[in-house]
Amino acid sequence: MICPRKFNPLTGIQNFLPESNEIELISDESCSTDEFSKVFSTPKYKIHGSEKEALTAVQMALKMKDSMKFEKAKKLFEHALVLQPLHPEVLNHYAEFLEENGNDVITADHFYVKTLIICPNHSRALVNRRRTMPLVEIMDKQELDRIDRKRADLMNLNLNRSSMKRIKKEVYFLHIHHTLAIEGNTMSLAQTRTVVETKTVVPGKSITEHNEILGLESALRYMNKTFSNHSETLTVLDILEIHKRVLGHVDPLSAGMFRSSQVFVGDLYSTSSFRSGISY
Ligand SMILES: *[C@@H]1O[C@H](CO)[C@@H](O)[C@H](O)[C@H]1NC(C)=O
């Protein structure tokens, strides 16, 4: 009698262990290092080490993980990630570790997404993402609910008390400062405040940086004036009006208009990520 290969001939019980070559690192043909280093050719994603070295580190990390040496495993994964920051196997295995042993579903989900952007048919990452996505959605929902409750609290405050007036003023400058700082404006909080309060120039800072402050401030004033009665819904035209003020001093020709070219957020510079249909 001929036994199918996966049956143990001695007992007839199915062998539940996978083939040993199946648990080795798979290297997907369609996802060569060359391909994704072309895609992510920015200095941030500089490949510091060879693929072989990185995969060896991952193998060792997996062994450490199996023998419950999680600290060591973490160090090895991090090492592999420095060597090959865009390698699908490095990303996916590290993400599995973060999910199982670090309880960090959010970062794990992020890394699965990254893996799938680089390698859209990565079967393990697809399965993993299917598991983490709903969990992250629940977490997002909880976080958004928390923000909603905070907003409700804020709406119930008595804004006319003098202490509250002072806070409102401070927050106004903080808001302008932080909003522009994350876009690369180098003015300090005090300098931002000076420009808004006195409309005078801060020595050594570019005209554009001054204009960004003036633009945002005029947009805030416009919103305060236009939307203070909460009854109306915000329309696309309203948003374009806000945009016109934000950018009016900096780039008058594109202010208040829709952009006609594609732009990318953060570390995504490539058009190929669009083909895969994955977006954040
Ligand atoms: C915002 O609107 C209120 C009420 O109309 C007004 O008193 C206040 O001066 C406005 N603030 C700014 C910065 O324009």
The ligand as an SDF file (V2000), in Angstrom:
LIG
                    3D

 14 14  0  0  0  0  0  0  0  0999 V2000
  -13.4120   85.3040   17.4650 C   0  0  0  0  0  0  0  0  0  0  0  0
  -14.8040   85.5820   17.4770 O   0  0  0  0  0  0  0  0  0  0  0  0
  -15.2660   86.2390   18.6590 C   0  0  0  0  0  0  0  0  0  0  0  0
  -16.7710   86.3360   18.5760 C   0  0  0  0  0  0  0  0  0  0  0  0
  -17.1980   86.8730   17.3620 O   0  0  0  0  0  0  0  0  0  0  0  0
  -14.5670   87.5860   18.7890 C   0  0  0  0  0  0  0  0  0  0  0  0
  -14.9800   88.2250   19.9870 O   0  0  0  0  0  0  0  0  0  0  0  0
  -13.0650   87.3750   18.8120 C   0  0  0  0  0  0  0  0  0  0  0  0
  -12.3850   88.6190   18.8550 O   0  0  0  0  0  0  0  0  0  0  0  0
  -12.5980   86.6050   17.6030 C   0  0  0  0  0  0  0  0  0  0  0  0
  -11.1700   86.2710   17.7410 N   0  0  0  0  0  0  0  0  0  0  0  0
  -10.2780   86.4480   16.7840 C   0  0  0  0  0  0  0  0  0  0  0  0
   -8.8690   86.0810   17.1020 C   0  0  0  0  0  0  0  0  0  0  0  0
  -10.5590   86.8600   15.6870 O   0  0  0  0  0  0  0  0  0  0  0  0
  1  2  1  0
  1 10  1  0
  2  3  1  0
  3  4  1  0
  3  6  1  0
  4  5  1  0
  6  7  1  0
  6  8  1  0
  8  9  1  0
  8 10  1  0
 10 11  1  0
 11 12  1  0
 12 13  1  0
 12 14  2  0
M  END
$$$$
